[in-house]
Amino acid sequence: MISNRWVGLAIAIACSFSVAAIGGALTDLGPWYQSLQQPTWKPADAAFGTIWTTIFSLCALSGWGAWQLSQNRKQKIRIVVLFAFNGALNLLWSWLFFQQHRPDWALIELYALWASVLFLIMGLWRISKTSSLMLLPYLAWVTVAGFLNKANIELNAPFVMEWLMHSTNG
């Protein structure tokens, strides 16, 4: 019989990689994305898969570790709410950027995503410092992604006019 501990790890991995899979499905690297001017310092597209796989793996391990060390139902709810809110914001960013072709809106949303990662780190700190620290690469990457997002806006503006023209023609 498999212990609840390992079932919990499987659930954490499934949840984390479900968000990753949905985010991946929202990520369209087609003609619109290929037409964007990118900053010279942008990592190669192939690196993003490795980066996000590492981050989602750390998120799963972080959530699982914090869950194992949580002392009560209130802490368990906090863990679920923080990760669910963060996952929703992660997906919203992908939808805004890749599906709506709105890096400007995605950048505004990215501030909330960044804050949600910080809230995760702070929210897990009292439960598990290790779980909290496992999320630092995520915060670092979202910071880099913010600068990349901002560079995309600066190199490819204006997005407002493009959206208005698209919405009136379709």
Backbone as numpy.savetxt, mean C-alpha at the origin, in Angstrom:
# Nx Ny Nz CAx CAy CAz Cx Cy Cz
-3.08 -32.48 13.65 -3.92 -31.29 13.65 -3.03 -30.04 13.65
-3.39 -29.06 12.84 -2.63 -27.83 12.74 -3.05 -26.90 13.88
-2.05 -26.30 14.54 -2.37 -25.42 15.66 -2.95 -24.10 15.17
-3.69 -23.46 16.06 -4.30 -22.17 15.74 -3.26 -21.13 15.37
-2.07 -21.27 15.92 -0.98 -20.35 15.63 -0.67 -20.35 14.13
-0.56 -21.51 13.53 -0.22 -21.62 12.11 -1.41 -21.28 11.22
-2.60 -21.55 11.70 -3.80 -21.12 10.97 -3.82 -19.60 10.91
-3.48 -18.97 12.03 -3.42 -17.51 12.07 -2.41 -16.95 11.08
-1.26 -17.60 10.96 -0.26 -17.16 10.00 -0.79 -17.30 8.58
-1.46 -18.41 8.31 -2.04 -18.62 6.97 -3.09 -17.55 6.66
-3.89 -17.20 7.65 -4.90 -16.16 7.44 -4.23 -14.81 7.19
-3.19 -14.49 7.96 -2.48 -13.22 7.77 -1.86 -13.15 6.38
-1.27 -14.24 5.93 -0.66 -14.28 4.59 -1.75 -14.14 3.53
-2.85 -14.86 3.71 -3.95 -14.78 2.73 -4.52 -13.37 2.65
-4.71 -12.73 3.78 -5.24 -11.36 3.78 -4.27 -10.39 3.12
-3.02 -10.48 3.50 -2.01 -9.57 2.96 -1.87 -9.74 1.46
-1.79 -10.97 1.00 -1.59 -11.19 -0.42 -2.88 -11.06 -1.24
-4.03 -11.06 -0.56 -5.27 -10.71 -1.26 -5.25 -9.23 -1.63
-4.81 -8.39 -0.68 -4.65 -6.97 -0.98 -3.63 -6.80 -2.11
-2.53 -7.52 -2.02 -1.50 -7.44 -3.07 -2.06 -7.85 -4.43
-2.84 -8.91 -4.46 -3.40 -9.39 -5.73 -4.39 -8.39 -6.32
-5.23 -7.83 -5.48 -6.19 -6.82 -5.98 -5.43 -5.59 -6.46
-4.45 -5.16 -5.68 -3.62 -4.02 -6.10 -2.91 -4.30 -7.41
-2.42 -5.52 -7.55 -1.77 -5.90 -8.81 -2.75 -5.88 -9.97
-3.97 -6.32 -9.74 -4.98 -6.30 -10.79 -5.35 -4.87 -11.18
-5.27 -3.95 -10.24 -5.57 -2.54 -10.52 -4.42 -1.83 -11.22
-3.24 -2.41 -11.15 -2.04 -1.79 -11.72 -1.94 -2.10 -13.20
-2.25 -1.11 -14.00 -2.23 -1.24 -15.46 -1.00 -0.53 -16.00
-0.04 -1.30 -16.47 1.19 -0.73 -17.02 1.11 -0.57 -18.54
-0.10 -0.36 -19.03 -0.36 -0.25 -20.47 0.07 1.09 -21.04
-0.55 1.45 -22.15 -0.13 2.64 -22.91 -0.12 3.94 -22.11
-1.13 4.16 -21.27 -1.15 5.40 -20.50 0.08 5.49 -19.61
0.34 4.43 -18.85 1.48 4.44 -17.94 2.80 4.55 -18.71
2.90 3.80 -19.81 4.13 3.83 -20.61 4.38 5.21 -21.21
3.33 5.98 -21.43 3.49 7.31 -22.02 3.95 8.36 -21.00
3.88 8.04 -19.72 4.29 9.00 -18.70 5.80 9.21 -18.72
6.21 10.45 -18.62 7.62 10.74 -18.41 7.93 10.38 -16.96
9.02 9.67 -16.76 9.40 9.24 -15.42 10.70 9.94 -15.00
10.88 10.15 -13.72 12.16 10.72 -13.27 13.29 9.72 -13.50
14.47 10.23 -13.67 15.62 9.36 -13.96 15.93 8.41 -12.80
15.54 8.76 -11.61 15.86 7.95 -10.44 14.81 6.87 -10.14
13.76 6.77 -10.95 12.71 5.76 -10.75 13.31 4.36 -10.86
12.99 3.49 -9.89 13.45 2.10 -10.01 12.85 1.43 -11.26
13.50 0.42 -11.75 12.99 -0.35 -12.89 11.64 -0.96 -12.51
10.73 -1.05 -13.47 9.41 -1.61 -13.20 9.50 -3.00 -12.57
10.49 -3.80 -12.98 10.64 -5.15 -12.44 10.93 -5.14 -10.94
11.53 -4.08 -10.43 11.86 -4.01 -9.00 10.62 -3.86 -8.13
9.54 -3.30 -8.68 8.35 -3.04 -7.88 7.73 -4.33 -7.35
7.76 -5.39 -8.13 7.21 -6.67 -7.67 7.96 -7.20 -6.45
9.27 -7.13 -6.50 10.09 -7.58 -5.37 9.85 -6.71 -4.15
9.81 -5.40 -4.37 9.59 -4.47 -3.25 8.24 -4.75 -2.59
7.18 -4.83 -3.39 5.85 -5.04 -2.82 5.69 -6.43 -2.21
6.31 -7.44 -2.78 6.25 -8.78 -2.19 6.90 -8.78 -0.82
8.03 -8.10 -0.70 8.71 -7.98 0.59 7.83 -7.25 1.59
7.24 -6.14 1.16 6.39 -5.35 2.06 5.16 -6.14 2.50
4.49 -6.80 1.58 3.29 -7.55 1.96 3.65 -8.76 2.83
4.82 -9.35 2.62 5.27 -10.44 3.50 5.53 -9.92 4.90
6.20 -8.77 5.00 6.45 -8.17 6.31 5.14 -7.78 6.99
4.19 -7.27 6.22 2.88 -6.92 6.80 2.20 -8.15 7.38
2.22 -9.25 6.63 1.60 -10.49 7.12 2.27 -10.96 8.40
3.59 -10.98 8.41 4.32 -11.42 9.61 4.11 -10.46 10.77
4.07 -9.17 10.48 3.84 -8.16 11.51 2.46 -8.34 12.15
1.44 -8.45 11.32 0.09 -8.63 11.84 -0.06 -9.91 12.63
0.52 -10.98 12.11 0.45 -12.28 12.78 1.17 -12.22 14.13
2.36 -11.62 14.12 3.13 -11.52 15.37 2.41 -10.71 16.42
1.85 -9.57 15.99 1.11 -8.73 16.94 -0.11 -9.47 17.47
-0.80 -10.18 16.58 -1.99 -10.95 16.98 -1.62 -11.99 18.04
-0.50 -12.67 17.83 -0.06 -13.70 18.78 0.23 -13.11 20.16
0.72 -11.87 20.18 1.10 -11.25 21.45 0.01 -10.37 22.06
-1.08 -10.19 21.33 -2.15 -9.33 21.85 -2.74 -9.95 23.12
-3.09 -9.07 24.03 -3.54 -9.49 25.35 -5.05 -9.60 25.49
-5.76 -8.95 24.57 -7.21 -8.92 24.74 -7.91 -8.65 23.41
-9.21 -8.72 23.46 -10.02 -8.52 22.25 -9.85 -7.11 21.67
-9.73 -6.12 22.52 -9.55 -4.74 22.07 -8.28 -4.61 21.22
-7.21 -5.22 21.64 -5.97 -5.17 20.87 -6.13 -5.91 19.53
-6.82 -7.04 19.55 -7.04 -7.79 18.31 -7.87 -6.97 17.31
-8.89 -6.29 17.82 -9.71 -5.43 16.95 -8.86 -4.30 16.39
-8.01 -3.70 17.24 -7.12 -2.63 16.77 -6.25 -3.12 15.62
-5.68 -4.30 15.75 -4.82 -4.85 14.70 -5.60 -5.00 13.39
-6.77 -5.60 13.47 -7.59 -5.82 12.27 -7.99 -4.50 11.63
-8.46 -3.56 12.43 -8.92 -2.27 11.90 -7.76 -1.52 11.25
-6.62 -1.47 11.89 -5.47 -0.75 11.33 -5.02 -1.35 10.00
-4.93 -2.67 9.96 -4.50 -3.31 8.71 -5.57 -3.20 7.63
-6.83 -3.32 7.99 -7.90 -3.22 6.99 -7.96 -1.81 6.41
-7.87 -0.81 7.25 -7.89 0.58 6.79 -6.70 0.84 5.88
-5.53 0.37 6.27 -4.35 0.55 5.45 -4.50 -0.17 4.11
-5.01 -1.38 4.13 -5.20 -2.13 2.88 -6.15 -1.41 1.93
-7.23 -0.86 2.49 -8.18 -0.11 1.66 -7.52 1.11 1.03
-6.73 1.82 1.80 -6.04 3.00 1.25 -5.00 2.60 0.21
-4.35 1.48 0.43 -3.37 0.98 -0.54 -4.06 0.71 -1.88
-5.21 0.09 -1.83 -5.96 -0.21 -3.05 -6.52 1.06 -3.70
-6.97 1.98 -2.88 -7.49 3.24 -3.41 -6.42 3.99 -4.19
-5.19 3.99 -3.69 -4.10 4.66 -4.40 -3.92 4.03 -5.79
-3.87 2.71 -5.84 -3.68 2.02 -7.13 -4.82 2.34 -8.09
-6.03 2.37 -7.58 -7.19 2.67 -8.42 -7.10 4.09 -8.95
-6.79 5.05 -8.09 -6.70 6.44 -8.53 -5.59 6.64 -9.56
-4.43 6.07 -9.30 -3.29 6.28 -10.18 -3.44 5.52 -11.49
-3.65 4.22 -11.41 -3.60 3.37 -12.60 -4.92 3.24 -13.35
-6.04 3.28 -12.65 -7.33 3.11 -13.31 -7.95 4.45 -13.70
-7.84 5.42 -12.82 -8.42 6.73 -13.10 -7.43 7.67 -13.79
-6.16 7.24 -13.84 -5.10 8.05 -14.46 -5.01 9.42 -13.80
-5.07 9.41 -12.48 -5.06 10.65 -11.71 -3.93 10.64 -10.67
-2.70 10.80 -11.12 -1.61 10.89 -10.14 -1.78 12.04 -9.16
-2.47 13.10 -9.57 -2.71 14.23 -8.67 -3.61 13.81 -7.50
-4.70 13.12 -7.79 -5.57 12.64 -6.72 -4.86 11.56 -5.90
-4.10 10.72 -6.59 -3.38 9.65 -5.89 -2.37 10.24 -4.90
-1.75 11.35 -5.25 -0.79 11.97 -4.33 -1.51 12.49 -3.08
-2.66 13.08 -3.26 -3.44 13.55 -2.10 -3.81 12.36 -1.21
-4.25 11.28 -1.84 -4.62 10.07 -1.10 -3.39 9.45 -0.44
-2.23 9.60 -1.06 -1.01 9.00 -0.53 -0.66 9.55 0.85
-1.02 10.79 1.13 -0.80 11.32 2.48 -1.57 10.50 3.50
-2.79 10.12 3.18 -3.59 9.28 4.09 -2.98 7.88 4.19
-2.51 7.34 3.07 -1.86 6.03 3.08 -0.62 6.06 3.97
0.20 7.09 3.79 1.41 7.24 4.60 1.05 7.30 6.09
0.05 8.11 6.41 -0.39 8.24 7.80 -0.90 6.90 8.34
-1.58 6.12 7.48 -2.10 4.83 7.95 -0.96 3.86 8.27
0.14 3.94 7.53 1.30 3.10 7.85 1.89 3.56 9.18
2.00 4.86 9.37 2.51 5.39 10.64 1.59 4.97 11.80
0.27 5.05 11.60 -0.67 4.62 12.63 -0.52 3.13 12.93
-0.25 2.33 11.90 0.01 0.90 12.12 1.23 0.72 13.01
2.30 1.42 12.68 3.53 1.31 13.47 3.27 1.71 14.92
2.62 2.83 15.11 2.34 3.30 16.47 1.32 2.40 17.17
0.32 1.93 16.43 -0.72 1.11 17.02 -0.25 -0.27 17.45
0.79 -0.77 16.81 1.33 -2.08 17.18 2.44 -1.98 18.22
2.99 -0.80 18.42 4.17 -0.62 19.26 3.98 -1.20 20.67
2.85 -0.92 21.30 2.62 -1.42 22.67 2.36 -2.91 22.71
1.92 -3.45 21.59 1.64 -4.89 21.53 2.92 -5.66 21.21
3.64 -5.20 20.19 4.86 -5.89 19.76 5.78 -4.91 19.04
6.88 -4.58 19.69 7.84 -3.67 19.07 8.41 -4.29 17.79
8.63 -5.59 17.79 9.15 -6.26 16.60 8.17 -6.14 15.44
6.89 -6.40 15.71 5.88 -6.27 14.66 5.82 -4.84 14.15
5.93 -3.90 15.04 5.91 -2.49 14.67 7.10 -2.15 13.77
8.28 -2.57 14.17 9.50 -2.25 13.40 9.52 -2.93 12.04
8.82 -4.05 11.92 8.77 -4.74 10.61 8.07 -3.89 9.55
7.34 -2.86 9.98 6.61 -2.01 9.04 7.41 -0.78 8.60
8.60 -0.58 9.14 9.41 0.57 8.74 9.78 0.55 7.25
10.10 -0.62 6.66 10.35 -0.60 5.20 9.13 -0.16 4.40
7.94 -0.48 4.87 6.70 -0.06 4.22 6.59 1.46 4.26
6.85 2.05 5.43 6.79 3.50 5.56 7.83 4.15 4.65
9.03 3.57 4.61 10.08 4.11 3.75 9.67 4.04 2.28
9.09 2.91 1.87 8.70 2.76 0.47 7.55 3.70 0.10
6.58 3.85 0.97 5.48 4.77 0.67 6.02 6.20 0.58
7.04 6.52 1.35 7.68 7.83 1.25 8.32 8.00 -0.12
9.07 7.00 -0.55 9.70 7.04 -1.89 8.62 7.12 -2.96
7.56 6.32 -2.80 6.46 6.33 -3.77 5.81 7.71 -3.84
5.75 8.40 -2.72 5.20 9.75 -2.70 6.04 10.70 -3.54
7.35 10.62 -3.40 8.23 11.47 -4.21 8.14 11.09 -5.69
8.00 9.80 -5.97 7.84 9.35 -7.36 6.51 9.85 -7.92
5.46 9.73 -7.14 4.14 10.22 -7.55 4.19 11.72 -7.84
4.82 12.48 -6.95 4.96 13.93 -7.13 5.74 14.25 -8.40
6.81 13.50 -8.65 7.61 13.70 -9.86 6.77 13.42 -11.11
5.93 12.40 -11.05 5.05 12.09 -12.19 4.12 13.25 -12.49
3.60 13.87 -11.44 2.72 15.02 -11.64 3.49 16.16 -12.28
4.66 16.45 -11.74 5.45 17.57 -12.24 5.89 17.35 -13.69
6.23 16.12 -14.04 6.72 15.83 -15.39 5.61 15.66 -16.42
4.38 15.44 -15.97 3.30 15.09 -16.90 2.03 15.93 -16.76
2.07 16.99 -15.99 0.88 17.82 -15.77 0.44 18.48 -17.07
-0.78 18.94 -17.19 -1.84 18.97 -16.18 -2.77 17.78 -16.32
-3.17 17.22 -15.21 -4.07 16.08 -15.22 -5.53 16.51 -15.20
-5.82 17.67 -14.66 -7.21 18.13 -14.59 -7.79 18.28 -15.99
-7.06 18.89 -16.88 -7.57 19.09 -18.24 -7.77 17.75 -18.95
-6.83 16.82 -18.76 -6.95 15.50 -19.38 -8.22 14.80 -18.90
-8.51 14.87 -17.60 -9.69 14.23 -17.06 -10.96 14.89 -17.59
-10.96 16.22 -17.66 -12.14 16.91 -18.16 -12.40 16.56 -19.62
-11.35 16.50 -20.43 -11.52 16.16 -21.85 -12.01 14.72 -22.00
-11.49 13.83 -21.18 -11.89 12.42 -21.25 -13.36 12.26 -20.83
-13.76 12.95 -19.77 -15.13 12.78 -19.28 -16.16 13.42 -20.20
-15.81 14.44 -20.94 -16.79 15.05 -21.84 -16.88 14.34 -23.18
-15.85 13.56 -23.52 -15.87 12.82 -24.79 -16.43 11.41 -24.64
-16.62 10.94 -23.44 -17.04 9.57 -23.27 -18.32 9.49 -22.59
